Amino acid sequence: MNPVQHPFTARKNRSRALEKLTFWLFRLATYLVLACGFFVFGNIFIKGAGTVFKKSFPFVNTVFLTEAPESLYVFTYQGTKMELGDRDYRAFRAAEEARAKAAGQPVPQFNAESYVYSAGGIFPCIVGTVLLVVGSMAIALVLGVCAAIYLNEYARDGRFIRFVRLSILNLAGVPSIVFGLFGFGLFVLFAPRLGVAPDPEKWHFRLWPLHQYVNFVGWGVSLISGWFTLAFMVLPVIITASEEALKSVPRGFREGSLALGATKWQTIRKNVLPYALPGILTSSILGIARVAGETAPIMFTAAFVVRDKLPWEGLDHWTDFFFQGVMALPYHIYVVSSKIPQNEYTARVQYGTAFVFLFLVAVIALASILLRNRLRKRYQW
């Protein structure tokens, strides 16, 4: 005798079997993506940790984190294989040659093999990356939030506003190399600068009544060129996310404030922006991830392969800081990985730089997440 089946028990059929199969396919695809991500990041972590950390005290490779890149010299001296950076190699060679001359011995021969950028550290690259991220995100947040406030709070829906929103969405899909060329043409070659004398080869005009001229000579390869290029590149993400954050604030907040006699701007500043800030900071996290990892835009506008001085060193005036080129971690990885012959020494630098780069981006993003969570607890409705 067959047992009585409950009337609400799910019955097996072809549709349910297909649904279950589809579910497992999606699940396996998700696990595959996660496995690939863990493999990539795990590989960078394991190989990069060998460069950044060491077994003896202080357990951190301070040379790699605090010095500039150098050429590595590998040679055998008195039966011992030695690996020295450019400065240490020159000092060691001079000392040994002086010792040999003082002892009346033949000058030793150093048949050293050199490897570019395989010694020293990446401190200038870390500084340049932090400056580029902080400066570009500050510009992008100010412009993006202002644009989002206008589109959501002031603008009336019409053809022009719909065209603006469509343009913003299209800009989000533009390749970064296009933004790099745009920044090179506009900021590096043409942007205005103040000068005490006119430039006869460039268009200029006098800034009356000051005895200065606005010369359209460009900002050159500099921090400020990289800031504005990266800021314009990430603006679509900031504007879209900020506008959605403003839309999420209940309409009653605005109506109550206006009913009490507040102006439009007072309502936005006091009753809308504070509650939209967590969503705006979420967009900044997305922007940081894109800005920090871009190579093409900074390659044209801000980054140098090698620069001995830090941006604040050797300045004639404090404003010169903004017109200094910098080294950057993504561009350094690109140069070491593709522009010089590959070997075991360059591999150490590549993985070590990638490890520090990922850690740096994670720290900046984590700071944004903590600030966002703090604001969420403070402003709740």
FIZA-478849 format. One line per 4 residues: number of its first residue (from 1); their letters; for each residue x, y, z of C-alpha. Coordinates in nm, 2 decimals, always signed. Example, Ala and Ser with C-alpha at 12.3 -4.5 7.8 and 13.67 -1.06 7.14 Angstrom:
BEGIN
1 = as = +1.23:-0.45:+0.78  +1.37:-0.11:+0.71
END
This chain:
BEGIN
1 = mnpv = +0.00:+0.00:+0.00  +0.15:+0.33:-0.10  +0.18:+0.60:+0.17  -0.05:+0.90:+0.14
5 = qhpf = +0.15:+1.19:-0.01  +0.10:+1.54:+0.15  -0.10:+1.76:-0.10  +0.15:+2.05:-0.06
9 = tark = +0.46:+1.84:-0.12  +0.66:+1.96:-0.42  +0.63:+1.71:-0.70  +0.92:+1.62:-0.92
13 = nrsr = +0.89:+1.73:-1.28  +1.11:+1.84:-1.57  +1.07:+2.21:-1.49  +1.19:+2.17:-1.13
17 = alek = +1.48:+1.95:-1.24  +1.58:+2.22:-1.49  +1.55:+2.49:-1.22  +1.77:+2.29:-0.98
21 = ltfw = +2.03:+2.24:-1.26  +2.03:+2.61:-1.34  +2.08:+2.69:-0.97  +2.38:+2.47:-0.95
25 = lfrl = +2.53:+2.61:-1.27  +2.51:+2.96:-1.13  +2.65:+2.84:-0.80  +2.94:+2.67:-0.96
29 = atyl = +3.01:+2.98:-1.18  +3.02:+3.19:-0.86  +3.26:+2.95:-0.69  +3.48:+2.94:-1.00
33 = vlac = +3.51:+3.32:-1.00  +3.59:+3.32:-0.63  +3.85:+3.04:-0.68  +4.02:+3.24:-0.96
37 = gffv = +4.03:+3.55:-0.75  +4.17:+3.36:-0.45  +4.43:+3.20:-0.68  +4.54:+3.54:-0.82
41 = fgni = +4.55:+3.73:-0.50  +4.70:+3.43:-0.31  +4.98:+3.40:-0.57  +5.06:+3.77:-0.53
45 = fikg = +5.04:+3.75:-0.15  +5.27:+3.45:-0.12  +5.53:+3.57:-0.37  +5.50:+3.94:-0.27
49 = agtv = +5.53:+3.86:+0.10  +5.87:+3.71:+0.04  +5.99:+4.05:-0.08  +5.81:+4.27:+0.17
53 = fkks = +5.88:+4.06:+0.48  +6.19:+3.88:+0.60  +6.28:+3.63:+0.87  +6.50:+3.84:+1.09
57 = fpfv = +6.42:+4.15:+1.30  +6.24:+4.39:+1.22  +6.07:+4.13:+1.00  +5.99:+4.40:+0.74
61 = ntvf = +6.21:+4.48:+0.44  +6.25:+4.85:+0.53  +6.49:+4.91:+0.24  +6.21:+4.80:-0.01
65 = ltea = +5.96:+5.03:+0.16  +6.18:+5.34:+0.23  +6.42:+5.38:-0.06  +6.41:+5.46:-0.43
69 = pesl = +6.45:+5.20:-0.71  +6.81:+5.12:-0.81  +6.99:+4.90:-1.05  +7.10:+4.56:-0.91
73 = yvft = +7.46:+4.44:-0.96  +7.52:+4.06:-0.93  +7.88:+3.94:-0.92  +8.11:+3.69:-0.76
77 = yqgt = +8.39:+3.82:-0.54  +8.65:+3.60:-0.37  +8.42:+3.30:-0.42  +8.11:+3.47:-0.28
81 = kmel = +7.81:+3.56:-0.49  +7.70:+3.92:-0.40  +7.40:+4.12:-0.49  +7.43:+4.50:-0.43
85 = gdrd = +7.23:+4.80:-0.53  +7.39:+5.08:-0.74  +7.51:+5.29:-0.45  +7.64:+5.00:-0.24
89 = yraf = +7.81:+4.85:-0.54  +7.99:+5.17:-0.62  +8.10:+5.22:-0.26  +8.21:+4.86:-0.23
93 = raae = +8.41:+4.87:-0.56  +8.58:+5.20:-0.46  +8.67:+5.06:-0.12  +8.82:+4.74:-0.26
97 = eara = +9.01:+4.92:-0.53  +9.16:+5.16:-0.27  +9.25:+4.87:-0.04  +9.42:+4.68:-0.33
101 = kaag = +9.62:+4.99:-0.43  +9.73:+5.05:-0.07  +9.85:+4.69:-0.04  +10.03:+4.70:-0.37
105 = qpvp = +9.80:+4.43:-0.52  +9.64:+4.42:-0.86  +9.31:+4.61:-0.89  +9.03:+4.35:-0.87
109 = qfna = +8.81:+4.30:-1.17  +8.43:+4.31:-1.11  +8.25:+4.13:-1.39  +7.91:+4.23:-1.26
113 = esyv = +7.58:+4.19:-1.44  +7.33:+4.47:-1.39  +6.95:+4.45:-1.37  +6.75:+4.77:-1.39
117 = ysag = +6.50:+4.86:-1.11  +6.58:+4.53:-0.93  +6.73:+4.68:-0.61  +6.64:+4.96:-0.37
121 = gifp = +6.27:+5.02:-0.30  +5.95:+5.17:-0.40  +5.90:+5.46:-0.16  +5.86:+5.73:-0.43
125 = civg = +5.60:+5.51:-0.60  +5.40:+5.47:-0.27  +5.41:+5.85:-0.22  +5.31:+5.92:-0.57
129 = tvll = +5.02:+5.68:-0.57  +4.88:+5.82:-0.24  +4.90:+6.17:-0.37  +4.73:+6.08:-0.70
133 = vvgs = +4.45:+5.90:-0.53  +4.38:+6.15:-0.26  +4.40:+6.46:-0.49  +4.20:+6.31:-0.77
137 = maia = +3.93:+6.17:-0.54  +3.90:+6.51:-0.36  +3.84:+6.68:-0.70  +3.60:+6.41:-0.82
141 = lvlg = +3.40:+6.41:-0.50  +3.35:+6.79:-0.50  +3.26:+6.81:-0.87  +3.06:+6.49:-0.86
145 = vcaa = +2.85:+6.57:-0.56  +2.78:+6.92:-0.68  +2.67:+6.78:-1.02  +2.45:+6.52:-0.84
149 = iyln = +2.29:+6.78:-0.62  +2.20:+6.99:-0.93  +2.06:+6.69:-1.13  +1.86:+6.56:-0.84
153 = eyar = +1.75:+6.87:-0.65  +1.74:+7.16:-0.89  +1.72:+7.04:-1.25  +1.38:+6.99:-1.41
157 = dgrf = +1.34:+6.68:-1.62  +1.36:+6.76:-1.98  +1.55:+6.68:-2.30  +1.86:+6.86:-2.20
161 = irfv = +1.88:+6.69:-1.86  +1.81:+6.35:-2.01  +2.09:+6.42:-2.26  +2.32:+6.50:-1.97
165 = rlsi = +2.24:+6.18:-1.79  +2.29:+5.98:-2.11  +2.63:+6.15:-2.16  +2.73:+6.06:-1.80
169 = lnla = +2.64:+5.70:-1.86  +2.84:+5.69:-2.19  +3.14:+5.85:-2.02  +3.15:+5.56:-1.78
173 = gvps = +3.23:+5.33:-2.06  +3.51:+5.53:-2.22  +3.85:+5.35:-2.21  +4.10:+5.49:-1.97
177 = ivfg = +4.35:+5.54:-2.26  +4.11:+5.79:-2.41  +4.10:+5.99:-2.08  +4.48:+5.98:-2.08
181 = lfgf = +4.50:+6.13:-2.43  +4.23:+6.39:-2.33  +4.43:+6.49:-2.02  +4.75:+6.50:-2.22
185 = glfv = +4.60:+6.74:-2.48  +4.41:+6.96:-2.24  +4.61:+6.97:-1.91  +4.96:+6.88:-2.01
189 = lfap = +4.98:+7.09:-2.33  +4.72:+7.36:-2.31  +4.60:+7.44:-1.96  +4.66:+7.81:-1.85
193 = rlgv = +4.94:+7.91:-1.61  +5.03:+8.25:-1.47  +5.36:+8.42:-1.57  +5.52:+8.76:-1.54
197 = apdp = +5.60:+8.78:-1.91  +5.39:+8.67:-2.21  +5.49:+8.36:-2.41  +5.53:+8.47:-2.77
201 = ekwh = +5.47:+8.11:-2.90  +5.14:+8.05:-2.71  +4.81:+8.24:-2.69  +4.81:+8.46:-2.38
205 = frlw = +4.64:+8.76:-2.23  +4.72:+9.01:-1.95  +4.55:+8.96:-1.61  +4.45:+9.32:-1.55
209 = plhq = +4.53:+9.51:-1.32  +4.80:+9.26:-1.22  +5.14:+9.26:-1.40  +5.09:+8.90:-1.49
213 = yvnf = +4.99:+8.71:-1.80  +4.78:+8.40:-1.84  +4.98:+8.18:-2.08  +4.83:+7.87:-2.23
217 = vgwg = +5.14:+7.66:-2.21  +5.00:+7.36:-2.02  +5.07:+7.22:-1.68  +5.32:+6.97:-1.81
221 = vsli = +5.36:+6.61:-1.67  +5.26:+6.69:-1.31  +5.05:+6.60:-1.02  +4.78:+6.85:-1.10
225 = sgwf = +4.75:+6.71:-1.46  +4.71:+6.36:-1.32  +4.46:+6.48:-1.06  +4.22:+6.63:-1.30
229 = tlaf = +4.26:+6.35:-1.56  +4.18:+6.08:-1.30  +3.90:+6.29:-1.15  +3.73:+6.33:-1.49
233 = mvlp = +3.77:+5.96:-1.55  +3.59:+5.86:-1.23  +3.33:+6.14:-1.23  +3.06:+5.93:-1.40
237 = viit = +3.07:+5.67:-1.12  +3.07:+5.94:-0.85  +2.78:+6.14:-1.01  +2.56:+5.83:-1.06
241 = asee = +2.61:+5.68:-0.72  +2.58:+6.02:-0.55  +2.25:+6.09:-0.73  +2.11:+5.75:-0.62
245 = alks = +2.22:+5.83:-0.26  +2.03:+6.16:-0.27  +1.72:+5.99:-0.42  +1.72:+5.74:-0.13
249 = vprg = +1.66:+6.02:+0.13  +1.29:+6.03:+0.20  +1.09:+6.32:+0.04  +0.94:+6.41:+0.38
253 = freg = +1.28:+6.54:+0.50  +1.28:+6.80:+0.23  +0.91:+6.89:+0.27  +0.93:+6.93:+0.65
257 = slal = +1.24:+7.15:+0.63  +1.08:+7.37:+0.36  +0.76:+7.39:+0.56  +0.95:+7.53:+0.86
261 = gatk = +1.09:+7.82:+0.64  +1.43:+7.68:+0.54  +1.57:+7.77:+0.20  +1.64:+7.51:-0.07
265 = wqti = +2.01:+7.51:+0.00  +1.96:+7.50:+0.38  +1.74:+7.19:+0.33  +1.99:+7.02:+0.11
269 = rknv = +2.28:+7.10:+0.34  +2.11:+7.02:+0.67  +1.85:+6.75:+0.59  +1.96:+6.58:+0.27
273 = lpya = +2.34:+6.56:+0.24  +2.41:+6.42:+0.59  +2.18:+6.12:+0.52  +2.32:+6.07:+0.17
277 = lpgi = +2.68:+6.07:+0.28  +2.71:+5.70:+0.34  +2.60:+5.63:-0.02  +2.83:+5.90:-0.15
281 = ltss = +3.12:+5.74:+0.03  +3.03:+5.41:-0.13  +3.08:+5.57:-0.46  +3.42:+5.70:-0.34
285 = ilgi = +3.52:+5.34:-0.26  +3.44:+5.24:-0.62  +3.63:+5.54:-0.74  +3.94:+5.47:-0.54
289 = arva = +3.96:+5.12:-0.67  +3.96:+5.25:-1.03  +4.18:+5.55:-0.98  +4.45:+5.37:-0.80
293 = geta = +4.48:+5.09:-1.05  +4.50:+5.30:-1.37  +4.82:+5.32:-1.57  +4.73:+5.47:-1.91
297 = pimf = +4.60:+5.81:-1.78  +4.90:+5.88:-1.55  +5.15:+5.75:-1.81  +5.05:+6.05:-2.02
301 = taaf = +4.99:+6.31:-1.75  +5.17:+6.25:-1.42  +5.41:+5.96:-1.40  +5.78:+5.93:-1.45
305 = vvrd = +5.98:+5.61:-1.48  +6.24:+5.74:-1.24  +6.25:+6.06:-1.03  +6.51:+6.11:-0.77
309 = klpw = +6.33:+6.38:-0.57  +6.00:+6.36:-0.39  +5.73:+6.61:-0.49  +5.81:+6.85:-0.20
313 = egld = +6.18:+6.85:-0.24  +6.38:+7.12:-0.42  +6.09:+7.37:-0.46  +6.15:+7.74:-0.53
317 = hwtd = +5.79:+7.82:-0.43  +5.52:+7.61:-0.26  +5.30:+7.63:-0.57  +5.56:+7.43:-0.76
321 = fffq = +5.45:+7.12:-0.56  +5.15:+7.09:-0.79  +5.36:+7.09:-1.10  +5.59:+6.80:-1.00
325 = gvma = +5.58:+6.47:-1.17  +5.57:+6.16:-0.96  +5.64:+5.79:-0.97  +5.34:+5.56:-0.92
329 = lpyh = +5.30:+5.19:-0.82  +5.09:+5.08:-1.13  +5.32:+5.25:-1.37  +5.62:+5.10:-1.19
333 = iyvv = +5.47:+4.75:-1.22  +5.41:+4.82:-1.59  +5.76:+4.93:-1.66  +5.93:+4.65:-1.46
337 = sski = +5.70:+4.39:-1.62  +5.71:+4.49:-1.98  +5.99:+4.73:-2.06  +6.30:+4.55:-1.93
341 = pqne = +6.43:+4.19:-1.97  +6.26:+3.95:-1.72  +6.45:+3.75:-1.47  +6.43:+3.63:-1.11
345 = ytar = +6.53:+3.96:-0.97  +6.27:+4.17:-1.16  +6.01:+3.91:-1.05  +6.08:+3.99:-0.69
349 = vqyg = +6.02:+4.35:-0.75  +5.70:+4.29:-0.95  +5.53:+4.08:-0.69  +5.65:+4.29:-0.40
353 = tafv = +5.52:+4.61:-0.57  +5.19:+4.44:-0.65  +5.16:+4.33:-0.28  +5.22:+4.68:-0.15
357 = flfl = +4.99:+4.82:-0.41  +4.70:+4.60:-0.31  +4.76:+4.66:+0.05  +4.76:+5.03:+0.00
361 = vavi = +4.43:+5.03:-0.20  +4.28:+4.81:+0.07  +4.38:+5.05:+0.35  +4.24:+5.36:+0.17
365 = alas = +3.91:+5.17:+0.09  +3.89:+5.04:+0.44  +3.92:+5.39:+0.58  +3.63:+5.50:+0.35
369 = illr = +3.42:+5.20:+0.47  +3.48:+5.28:+0.84  +3.39:+5.64:+0.78  +3.07:+5.53:+0.59
373 = nrlr = +2.97:+5.30:+0.87  +3.03:+5.57:+1.13  +2.81:+5.81:+0.94  +2.54:+5.54:+0.90
377 = kryq = +2.52:+5.50:+1.28  +2.51:+5.88:+1.33  +2.24:+5.95:+1.07  +1.96:+5.70:+1.08
381 = w = +1.59:+5.73:+1.00
END
